[in-house]
């Protein structure tokens, strides 16, 4: 079973930056070669929305329009970690951020694939003050 654990959240002023990490425990899986990742967020009183996703090879990357140009997703399979670099943060970025993963033989990811992603972390809080 794959376990995901987010870290790196916190309180930051508007305009600041944060780097979220998602550490992957592989369990019986020996490789992330066929595993896509996504980052989602959920603000108080709102639904969970896709922020970014990255395919197994890293060759396919998607971003929500609201974060394009400000957030960068990356993955390091050797370290079993996926990252979300967030810059120029805005108060509206305040949310709990979740890491998600999906096993797939296709080099793809689905940005808002709430049901497509099988594995989820517990989330990390990001708060941006104005």
N, C-alpha and C positions, 0 to 999 in steps of 0.2 A: 504494500500500500504506500502511496506517495503522500508525504506530509509537507505542507508548506507553512513557513513561519515568516511573517513580515517584521521588519524593524526599520527604524529611522524616522518615524513620525515625531511630531513635536509641535511646539508653538513658535511661530515665526512672524515677523512683521511683513506687511504688504511690500512686495518688491524683492523679498528675500528668496532664499533657495533651500531646498531640502533634497536629500537623496534617500529614497526608499530602497530597501533590499528585501529580497524574498529568498530565504534559504530552503533548499529542497532536500528532503530526506527520501532516498529512493526506495527503501525497503527491498523488495525482491527485484525491482527494476535495476538494471545495470547501466543504463544509458539514457540520456535525455535526447538522443538523436531523433526520436519520433514523438516529441513532446512540445506542444505549443504553450505559450504563457499569455496571460492577460492581466491587466490591472483594472480594477473597478473601484468605484467610490460610491458612498452613500451618505448624503447629508441628512440632517435631522428632518423627519417628516417627508422625505423624498424617496423615490425608488433607487435601486442600485443601477448605476450607469457605467458603461464601458468607457475607459479613459484611453487605453492603448493596448495593443496586443502585438505579439511577435511570433513568427512561425518557427518551426523546429530548426530550420537552417539559419534563421535570422534574416533571410532574404525578403520576407514579406513583413511589413510593419504598417500598422494602422494607428491613427490618432483621432480622437474626438475633435471636432472643429474648435471646441472651447479651449483646447490645450495645445493646438498645433503651433509650433514655433517656440513654445515655452517648455514643453516636457520632452524627454528623450528616454526611450526604452532600450535596454540592451540586455544581453545574456552572456554568461560565462559558463559554458557547460563543464569545463574542467573544475570549476569551483562550485558547481551545482547551485548557481545563484542567478537571479534575474534582478535587474535594477530599474528604477524609475527616477531619473534626474528631473527635478522640478525647479524651474527658475521663474522670475518675475511673478511670484505668487500673488494671488488676489484673494480678498476675503471670501469670494464665492468658491474658492477651491477648498474651503473648509469642509471636511468630511472624514469618515472612516474609509481608509483605503485598503482594498483587499487584493491579494494575489490569487490567481487562479491558473489551473493547468488542465490540459487536455491531451490525451494520447491520440495521435493521428498519423497515418501513413502519407498524408498529403501535406505539401509544404504550404500551409495556409493557417490563418487564424480568423476568428469572427469577433469583431470589436464588441458587439453587444450580445454575444452568445452566452447568456446566462445559463441556458440549459445545455449548451454545447460543452462548456467547461465542466469537468467532472470533479476536480479537486480544488479545495478552497482553503485559504488560511483564515485565521481568526480576525485579522484586520489590525491596522495601526492608525491612531488618530492623528490627523493633520489639522492644525488650527492656525489660520492666518488672520492676524489682527490688523485693523485699519489704522 
